[in-house]
Amino acid sequence: MPIVRVRLAPSPTGNLHIGTARTALFNYLFAKKQKKGKFILRIEDTDQSRSTKAYEDNIKDGLTWLGLAWDEGVDKGGEYGPYHQMERLSLYHTYINRLLAESKAYPCFCSPEELEAERGKMEAQKIPPKYSGRCGTLTQDARDAFKKEGRKPTIRFRVPTGTGKRSYVDIIRGNVQEDTSLYGDFVIVKSDGIPLYNIANVIDDHEMRITHVIRGEDLLPSTIKQLLLYEALGWNPPEFAHIPLIFNPDRTKMSKRKNHATVNWFRENGYLPEALLNFIVLLGWNPKTNEEVFTVQELVDRFDLAQVHSAGAVFDEQKLNWLNGQHIKKLSLDDLTRRVIPYLLEAGVLQSQNDADSYLSAATKKEVVFSDLMRVVSLVRDRLTNLCETGKSIAFYFSVEPYVAHDLNWKANSLETTLATLVCSRELLQGIDTKNWKKDFLEKKFFPAIEKNNWGNGDVLYPLRVALTGLKKSPGPFEIAEALGKEETLVRVNVALQKLT
């Protein structure tokens, strides 16, 4: 059995789309499950009018963030850069010239206006439009005459006549059949000499020894044409597997031009790469169990192309949010806290990049200030569905939300009652040693005092919560007090008492 070799071949004409990321993941998982399997990145940049380095960088950065490292490419001083089609033009023309020499391809001098007129006549006669092949029989003198006129020819592949229906077996879709007599001779090289997708793709996959082409359903119509090219060049084709499209909840196709459909959007909005991978693998692949939460290694061990269905997959954002929350819970507290720091800066909870850098430095040095931040993050971890929520959830740690005296009241309590409960809270807090400053110990001190004074829990704990955070809803006041420490807790309680007096 040959070593499995697969590739991702995106065009750098837009940011990394969620569908392309899923294609990359399916290729990556298939390769990694096989012994010595290789995952290759190839940038198909022959569309020079739309391809940009910025889009290519976005694709590479997105794959790196997702952890989908490619195994092979152009050596860039110890690291592999992707292959680029525009760097392989001479290779393509070697094979294209062979097709021309064997009369399996020919130059076409038809102008766009002539082609459009030909198409219009066929449509008027209700004939499926296709190229008539008239340039395929031109004499050399006729070709020379067109060249003297200044016409720059395209190159068309000569579709074998009389082939009729052609078929192949798709790993996901089974037998796929098309009638090649409907094609007409198709263009493989533009008039500027740049090879088009079908021929460049075939040559690259052959030269790179690709064994399996795993790609989106939208490329299904090109497969038979590519198989004709493989046959004309005398090459064995790879196996094909076309994965289903991704749809919005309303069953419309996810747009490549909307930010919400790009990996960038999910990265910026607080989704974990491992959660996003977990989610997109389920857009088409069925694990055949009730399990839904997987690590990447578990996916490598269990992934099977035979379990990918052909029907379109619906993007369910609620499920993604749930999966993201599950993966957040699986992170170590240290790892989670490091990851939320950029989002705290973005939310304005941290005031500057220097603040963010100081916390990351403290994490490396295992300083107390980072441990304190970890304790605060631990209070909200189970409530998070994405990392962006962390800033709002723990803002109380850095500053108290503005509030007025009346906000401290529990339900219909008077300011006098609230003052009395907060005075009691301060006395209790002052009497607790810092070494015992833990949630459980605070509870043991407070609840007997609440009962002794015939107060309800809300009478005491609600004003204390507001005093510590300025919020009506937050983690419990004892958890907050533990995270803040004794000194800061008492400072905030004293501020609240000043508001009441």
C-alpha positions as CSV (number, residue, x, y, z in Angstrom):
1,M,0.0,0.0,0.0
2,P,1.4,3.5,-0.9
3,I,1.9,6.0,1.9
4,V,-1.2,8.1,2.2
5,R,-0.6,11.7,0.9
6,V,-3.4,14.3,1.0
7,R,-3.4,18.0,0.4
8,L,-5.3,21.2,1.1
9,A,-5.2,23.5,-1.9
10,P,-6.9,26.8,-1.1
11,S,-7.0,29.9,-3.3
12,P,-5.8,33.0,-1.5
13,T,-8.7,35.1,-2.6
14,G,-10.3,35.5,0.9
15,N,-9.7,34.8,4.5
16,L,-9.8,31.2,5.8
17,H,-13.4,30.0,5.5
18,I,-14.9,27.7,8.0
19,G,-15.6,25.2,5.1
20,T,-12.0,25.3,4.0
21,A,-11.0,24.7,7.7
22,R,-13.2,21.7,7.8
23,T,-11.7,20.3,4.5
24,A,-8.3,20.8,6.1
25,L,-9.3,19.0,9.2
26,F,-10.8,16.0,7.3
27,N,-7.5,15.8,5.3
28,Y,-5.4,16.1,8.4
29,L,-7.3,13.5,10.3
30,F,-7.2,11.0,7.4
31,A,-3.5,11.5,7.0
32,K,-2.6,11.3,10.7
33,K,-4.6,8.1,11.1
34,Q,-2.4,6.3,8.5
35,K,1.1,5.2,9.1
36,K,3.5,7.9,7.8
37,G,0.6,9.7,6.2
38,K,1.4,13.2,4.9
39,F,-0.7,16.4,4.9
40,I,0.4,18.9,2.3
41,L,-0.5,22.6,1.9
42,R,-0.6,24.0,-1.7
43,I,-1.6,27.6,-2.5
44,E,-3.5,27.7,-5.8
45,D,-2.6,31.3,-6.7
46,T,-3.1,31.3,-10.5
47,D,-6.0,33.8,-10.1
48,Q,-3.5,36.7,-9.9
49,S,-6.2,39.4,-10.1
50,R,-7.7,38.2,-6.8
51,S,-4.9,36.4,-4.9
52,T,-3.1,38.4,-2.2
53,K,-0.3,37.7,0.2
54,A,-2.6,39.0,3.0
55,Y,-5.1,36.3,2.3
56,E,-2.4,33.6,2.1
57,D,-1.0,34.7,5.4
58,N,-4.5,34.6,6.9
59,I,-4.9,31.0,5.7
60,K,-1.6,29.9,7.1
61,D,-2.1,31.7,10.4
62,G,-5.6,30.2,10.7
63,L,-4.4,26.6,10.1
64,T,-1.5,27.2,12.6
65,W,-4.0,28.5,15.2
66,L,-6.2,25.5,14.7
67,G,-3.1,23.2,15.1
68,L,-3.4,21.7,11.6
69,A,0.3,21.7,10.8
70,W,1.3,20.7,7.3
71,D,4.1,18.1,6.9
72,E,5.6,19.1,3.6
73,G,6.3,22.1,1.4
74,V,9.0,24.4,0.3
75,D,11.9,24.5,2.7
76,K,12.1,27.9,4.3
77,G,15.2,27.5,6.5
78,G,14.0,24.6,8.7
79,E,10.3,25.3,8.3
80,Y,8.0,24.3,5.5
81,G,6.3,26.9,3.5
82,P,3.4,25.9,1.2
83,Y,3.8,25.1,-2.4
84,H,2.7,27.8,-4.8
85,Q,1.3,27.1,-8.3
86,M,2.7,30.3,-9.7
87,E,6.2,29.0,-8.9
88,R,5.5,25.8,-10.9
89,L,4.4,27.3,-14.3
90,S,7.3,25.7,-16.2
91,L,6.3,22.3,-14.9
92,Y,2.7,22.8,-16.1
93,H,3.8,23.8,-19.6
94,T,6.0,20.7,-20.0
95,Y,2.9,18.6,-19.8
96,I,0.7,21.0,-21.7
97,N,3.2,21.0,-24.6
98,R,3.0,17.2,-24.5
99,L,-0.8,17.3,-24.9
100,L,-0.4,19.8,-27.8
101,A,2.2,17.6,-29.5
102,E,-0.1,14.6,-29.2
103,S,-3.0,16.6,-30.5
104,K,-4.9,16.0,-27.2
105,A,-5.1,19.8,-26.9
106,Y,-5.0,22.7,-29.3
107,P,-4.9,26.5,-29.4
108,C,-8.3,28.3,-29.7
109,F,-8.4,31.7,-31.3
110,C,-12.1,32.4,-30.8
111,S,-12.8,35.8,-29.3
112,P,-15.2,36.3,-26.4
113,E,-17.7,37.8,-28.8
114,E,-17.6,34.8,-31.1
115,L,-18.0,32.4,-28.3
116,E,-21.0,34.4,-26.9
117,A,-22.6,34.4,-30.3
118,E,-22.1,30.7,-30.7
119,R,-23.6,30.1,-27.3
120,G,-26.6,32.3,-28.1
121,K,-27.4,30.3,-31.2
122,M,-27.4,27.0,-29.3
123,E,-29.6,28.4,-26.6
124,A,-32.0,29.7,-29.2
125,Q,-32.2,26.2,-30.6
126,K,-32.7,24.8,-27.1
127,I,-29.4,22.9,-27.4
128,P,-27.3,22.6,-24.3
129,P,-24.5,25.1,-25.0
130,K,-20.9,23.8,-25.5
131,Y,-17.9,24.8,-27.5
132,S,-18.3,23.6,-31.1
133,G,-14.6,22.6,-31.4
134,R,-14.1,24.6,-34.6
135,C,-10.5,25.7,-33.7
136,G,-9.6,22.0,-33.2
137,T,-9.5,21.5,-37.0
138,L,-7.6,24.7,-37.9
139,T,-4.7,24.3,-40.3
140,Q,-1.3,25.7,-39.3
141,D,-1.8,28.5,-41.9
142,A,-5.0,29.5,-40.3
143,R,-3.4,29.6,-36.9
144,D,-0.6,31.7,-38.2
145,A,-3.1,34.1,-39.8
146,F,-4.9,34.5,-36.5
147,K,-1.6,35.2,-34.7
148,K,-0.7,37.9,-37.3
149,E,-4.0,39.5,-36.4
150,G,-2.7,39.7,-32.8
151,R,-5.0,37.1,-31.3
152,K,-3.7,35.4,-28.3
153,P,-5.0,31.9,-28.1
154,T,-6.3,29.9,-25.1
155,I,-5.5,26.2,-25.1
156,R,-8.4,23.7,-25.0
157,F,-8.4,20.1,-24.1
158,R,-9.8,17.9,-26.8
159,V,-12.5,15.8,-25.1
160,P,-12.4,12.3,-26.6
161,T,-15.3,11.8,-29.0
162,G,-17.9,9.0,-28.4
163,T,-16.9,8.5,-24.8
164,G,-20.5,9.2,-23.5
165,K,-21.1,8.4,-19.9
166,R,-18.1,8.3,-17.6
167,S,-18.1,7.3,-14.0
168,Y,-15.9,6.9,-10.9
169,V,-16.4,5.7,-7.3
170,D,-16.4,8.5,-4.8
171,I,-15.5,7.3,-1.2
172,I,-18.4,9.3,0.2
173,R,-20.9,9.4,-2.6
174,G,-20.5,6.0,-4.2
175,N,-20.8,5.8,-8.0
176,V,-20.8,9.2,-9.8
177,Q,-21.6,9.4,-13.5
178,E,-21.7,12.1,-16.1
179,D,-22.2,12.4,-19.8
180,T,-18.9,13.8,-21.2
181,S,-20.5,14.4,-24.6
182,L,-22.2,17.5,-23.0
183,Y,-18.9,19.1,-22.2
184,G,-17.3,20.3,-25.4
185,D,-13.6,20.9,-25.5
186,F,-12.7,22.9,-22.4
187,V,-10.1,25.6,-21.8
188,I,-7.0,24.5,-19.8
189,V,-4.8,27.5,-20.4
190,K,-5.8,31.2,-20.5
191,S,-4.7,33.5,-23.3
192,D,-2.0,35.0,-20.9
193,G,-0.4,31.5,-20.6
194,I,-1.6,30.8,-17.0
195,P,-3.0,27.3,-16.6
196,L,-6.5,26.9,-15.3
197,Y,-7.6,25.0,-12.2
198,N,-8.3,21.6,-13.8
199,I,-4.9,21.1,-15.5
200,A,-2.8,22.6,-12.8
201,N,-4.6,20.6,-10.2
202,V,-4.1,17.3,-12.0
203,I,-0.4,17.9,-12.6
204,D,0.2,19.0,-9.0
205,D,-1.6,16.0,-7.6
206,H,0.3,13.7,-9.8
207,E,3.7,15.2,-9.1
208,M,3.1,15.4,-5.4
209,R,1.9,11.7,-5.4
210,I,-1.4,12.6,-3.8
211,T,-3.3,9.4,-3.1
212,H,-6.6,10.8,-1.9
213,V,-8.3,14.1,-2.9
214,I,-10.7,15.1,-0.1
215,R,-12.5,18.3,-1.0
216,G,-15.8,20.1,-1.0
217,E,-18.9,19.0,-2.8
218,D,-18.8,22.3,-4.9
219,L,-15.8,20.8,-6.8
220,L,-17.7,17.7,-7.7
221,P,-18.5,18.9,-11.3
222,S,-14.8,19.2,-12.1
223,T,-13.9,15.6,-11.3
224,I,-14.8,13.9,-14.5
225,K,-12.9,16.5,-16.5
226,Q,-9.9,15.9,-14.4
227,L,-10.2,12.2,-14.8
228,L,-10.1,12.7,-18.6
229,L,-6.9,14.7,-18.2
230,Y,-5.4,11.9,-16.1
231,E,-6.3,9.5,-18.8
232,A,-4.8,11.7,-21.6
233,L,-1.5,12.0,-19.7
234,G,-1.4,8.3,-18.9
235,W,-1.6,8.7,-15.2
236,N,-3.5,6.8,-12.5
237,P,-5.8,9.2,-10.6
238,P,-6.1,9.4,-6.9
239,E,-9.2,8.4,-5.0
240,F,-11.8,11.1,-4.6
241,A,-14.0,12.0,-1.6
242,H,-16.4,15.0,-1.8
243,I,-17.6,16.2,1.6
244,P,-21.0,17.9,2.0
245,L,-21.6,21.7,1.9
246,I,-22.2,23.6,5.1
247,F,-25.5,25.5,5.3
248,N,-26.9,28.3,7.5
249,P,-29.8,27.3,9.7
250,D,-32.2,28.5,6.9
251,R,-30.5,26.1,4.5
252,T,-28.7,28.8,2.5
253,K,-25.0,28.2,1.7
254,M,-22.6,29.8,4.1
255,S,-21.1,32.8,2.3
256,K,-17.3,33.0,1.8
257,R,-17.6,36.8,2.0
258,K,-19.2,37.1,5.5
259,N,-17.0,37.5,8.5
260,H,-19.1,35.2,10.5
261,A,-18.1,32.4,8.2
262,T,-14.3,32.9,8.6
263,V,-12.0,31.3,11.2
264,N,-10.8,34.8,12.1
265,W,-14.3,35.7,13.4
266,F,-14.4,32.7,15.7
267,R,-10.8,33.3,16.9
268,E,-11.6,37.0,17.7
269,N,-14.8,36.1,19.4
270,G,-13.4,33.8,22.1
271,Y,-13.7,30.3,20.6
272,L,-11.1,27.7,21.4
273,P,-9.4,26.1,18.4
274,E,-10.0,22.7,19.8
275,A,-13.7,23.4,20.3
276,L,-14.0,24.8,16.7
277,L,-12.3,21.6,15.4
278,N,-14.6,19.4,17.5
279,F,-17.6,21.3,16.1
280,I,-16.7,21.3,12.4
281,V,-15.8,17.7,12.3
282,L,-19.4,16.9,13.3
283,L,-20.6,18.9,10.2
284,G,-20.6,15.8,8.1
285,W,-18.9,13.1,10.1
286,N,-20.9,10.8,12.3
287,P,-18.9,9.1,15.1
288,K,-21.6,6.4,15.4
289,T,-22.0,7.0,19.2
290,N,-23.7,9.5,21.5
291,E,-20.4,11.2,22.3
292,E,-19.9,14.7,21.1
293,V,-16.9,16.1,22.9
294,F,-13.6,15.0,21.4
295,T,-9.9,15.9,21.6
296,V,-8.0,16.1,18.4
297,Q,-6.1,12.9,19.2
298,E,-9.4,11.1,19.8
299,L,-10.6,12.4,16.4
300,V,-7.4,11.1,14.8
301,D,-8.0,7.7,16.3
302,R,-11.7,7.5,15.3
303,F,-12.1,9.4,12.1
304,D,-13.3,7.4,9.1
305,L,-14.2,8.8,5.7
306,A,-16.8,6.0,5.4
307,Q,-18.7,7.7,8.3
308,V,-18.9,11.0,6.4
309,H,-22.4,11.5,5.0
310,S,-23.3,13.2,1.7
311,A,-26.1,15.4,2.8
312,G,-25.5,19.1,3.6
313,A,-24.6,19.9,7.2
314,V,-26.4,22.7,9.1
315,F,-24.2,25.2,11.1
316,D,-25.7,25.2,14.7
317,E,-24.2,28.1,16.6
318,Q,-25.9,27.0,19.9
319,K,-24.2,23.6,19.7
320,L,-20.8,25.3,19.0
321,N,-21.3,27.5,22.1
322,W,-22.1,24.4,24.2
323,L,-19.0,22.6,22.8
324,N,-16.9,25.7,23.5
325,G,-18.1,25.7,27.1
326,Q,-17.3,22.0,27.5
327,H,-13.7,22.5,26.2
328,I,-13.2,25.6,28.4
329,K,-14.1,23.4,31.4
330,K,-11.5,20.8,30.2
331,L,-8.6,23.4,30.2
332,S,-6.3,23.6,33.2
333,L,-6.9,26.8,35.2
334,D,-3.5,28.0,34.4
335,D,-4.0,27.5,30.6
336,L,-7.4,29.1,30.7
337,T,-6.2,32.1,32.6
338,R,-3.3,32.7,30.1
339,R,-5.8,32.4,27.2
340,V,-8.2,34.9,28.6
341,I,-5.6,37.7,29.1
342,P,-5.9,39.1,25.5
343,Y,-9.7,39.2,25.9
344,L,-9.4,41.1,29.2
345,L,-7.3,43.7,27.3
346,E,-9.8,43.9,24.5
347,A,-12.7,44.3,27.0
348,G,-10.8,47.2,28.7
349,V,-10.5,45.3,32.0
350,L,-6.8,45.5,31.5
351,Q,-5.8,49.0,30.6
352,S,-2.7,48.4,28.4
353,Q,-0.6,45.8,26.6
354,N,1.9,46.3,29.4
355,D,-0.7,45.1,31.9
356,A,-1.4,42.1,29.8
357,D,2.3,41.4,29.4
358,S,2.9,41.7,33.1
359,Y,0.3,39.1,33.9
360,L,1.8,36.7,31.3
361,S,5.2,37.3,32.8
362,A,3.8,36.6,36.3
363,A,2.3,33.4,34.9
364,T,5.8,32.2,33.7
365,K,7.3,33.2,37.1
366,K,4.4,31.7,39.0
367,E,3.9,34.9,41.0
368,V,1.1,35.5,43.4
369,V,-0.6,38.1,41.2
370,F,-1.2,35.5,38.5
371,S,-2.5,33.0,41.1
372,D,-5.0,35.6,42.3
373,L,-6.2,36.1,38.7
374,M,-6.5,32.3,38.4
375,R,-8.7,32.2,41.4
376,V,-11.0,34.9,39.9
377,V,-11.2,33.1,36.6
378,S,-12.1,29.9,38.5
379,L,-15.2,31.6,39.8
380,V,-16.7,32.0,36.3
381,R,-15.2,29.1,34.3
382,D,-18.3,26.9,34.5
383,R,-20.4,29.8,33.2
384,L,-18.3,30.7,30.2
385,T,-19.4,29.8,26.6
386,N,-16.5,31.8,25.1
387,L,-13.4,33.6,26.3
388,C,-14.9,37.1,25.4
389,E,-17.3,36.7,28.2
390,T,-14.5,36.6,30.8
391,G,-13.9,40.4,30.8
392,K,-17.4,41.2,31.8
393,S,-17.6,38.3,34.2
394,I,-14.5,39.2,36.2
395,A,-14.4,43.0,35.8
396,F,-15.4,43.2,39.5
397,Y,-11.9,41.9,40.4
398,F,-10.3,45.0,38.9
399,S,-12.9,47.6,39.8
400,V,-16.4,48.0,41.3
401,E,-19.2,48.8,39.0
402,P,-20.7,52.2,40.0
403,Y,-23.7,52.0,42.4
404,V,-25.6,54.1,44.8
405,A,-26.6,53.5,48.5
406,H,-30.1,52.3,47.6
407,D,-28.6,49.5,45.4
408,L,-27.3,47.8,48.5
409,N,-30.7,47.1,49.8
410,W,-32.0,43.5,49.7
411,K,-35.6,43.7,48.4
412,A,-37.7,46.0,50.6
413,N,-35.1,46.4,53.4
414,S,-34.5,49.9,54.7
415,L,-31.1,51.6,54.6
416,E,-30.9,51.2,58.3
417,T,-31.2,47.4,58.1
418,T,-28.7,47.3,55.3
419,L,-26.3,49.5,57.3
420,A,-26.6,47.1,60.3
421,T,-25.9,44.0,58.2
422,L,-22.9,45.5,56.5
423,V,-21.5,46.7,59.9
424,C,-21.8,43.1,61.1
425,S,-20.2,41.8,57.9
426,R,-17.2,44.2,58.4
427,E,-16.7,43.0,62.0
428,L,-16.8,39.4,61.0
429,L,-14.3,40.0,58.1
430,Q,-12.0,42.0,60.4
431,G,-11.8,39.1,62.8
432,I,-10.7,36.5,60.3
433,D,-7.0,35.9,59.9
434,T,-5.6,36.0,56.4
435,K,-4.4,32.4,56.7
436,N,-8.1,31.3,57.1
437,W,-9.3,33.6,54.3
438,K,-11.0,30.9,52.4
439,K,-14.6,30.6,51.1
440,D,-15.5,27.7,53.4
441,F,-14.1,29.4,56.5
442,L,-15.9,32.6,55.7
443,E,-19.2,30.7,55.4
444,K,-18.6,29.1,58.8
445,K,-18.2,32.5,60.4
446,F,-21.1,34.2,58.7
447,F,-24.0,31.8,58.8
448,P,-24.2,31.4,62.6
449,A,-24.1,35.2,62.9
450,I,-27.0,35.6,60.4
451,E,-29.0,33.1,62.3
452,K,-28.2,34.7,65.7
453,N,-29.5,38.1,64.5
454,N,-32.6,36.6,62.9
455,W,-31.6,37.9,59.5
456,G,-32.2,36.0,56.2
457,N,-29.2,35.1,54.0
458,G,-30.2,37.7,51.5
459,D,-30.3,40.5,54.1
460,V,-26.5,40.0,54.7
461,L,-25.1,38.4,51.5
462,Y,-26.8,40.6,49.0
463,P,-25.4,43.9,50.3
464,L,-22.0,42.3,50.7
465,R,-22.2,41.1,47.1
466,V,-23.0,44.6,45.8
467,A,-20.4,46.2,48.0
468,L,-17.7,43.9,46.6
469,T,-18.8,44.1,42.9
470,G,-21.4,46.8,42.3
471,L,-23.4,44.0,40.7
472,K,-26.8,42.4,41.5
473,K,-25.7,39.1,40.0
474,S,-22.2,37.7,40.3
475,P,-20.4,34.7,41.9
476,G,-21.1,34.3,45.6
477,P,-19.7,37.0,48.0
478,F,-17.5,34.5,49.8
479,E,-15.9,33.3,46.6
480,I,-15.3,36.9,45.6
481,A,-13.9,37.8,49.0
482,E,-11.5,34.9,48.8
483,A,-10.3,36.1,45.4
484,L,-10.0,39.7,46.4
485,G,-8.1,39.0,49.6
486,K,-8.8,40.5,53.0
487,E,-7.4,44.0,52.5
488,E,-9.3,44.8,49.3
489,T,-12.5,43.2,50.6
490,L,-12.4,45.5,53.6
491,V,-11.7,48.5,51.5
492,R,-14.8,47.9,49.4
493,V,-17.0,47.2,52.4
494,N,-15.8,50.5,53.9
495,V,-16.7,52.4,50.7
496,A,-20.2,50.9,50.9
497,L,-20.6,51.9,54.5
498,Q,-19.6,55.5,53.6
499,K,-22.4,55.5,51.0
500,L,-24.9,54.5,53.7
501,T,-23.8,57.1,56.4
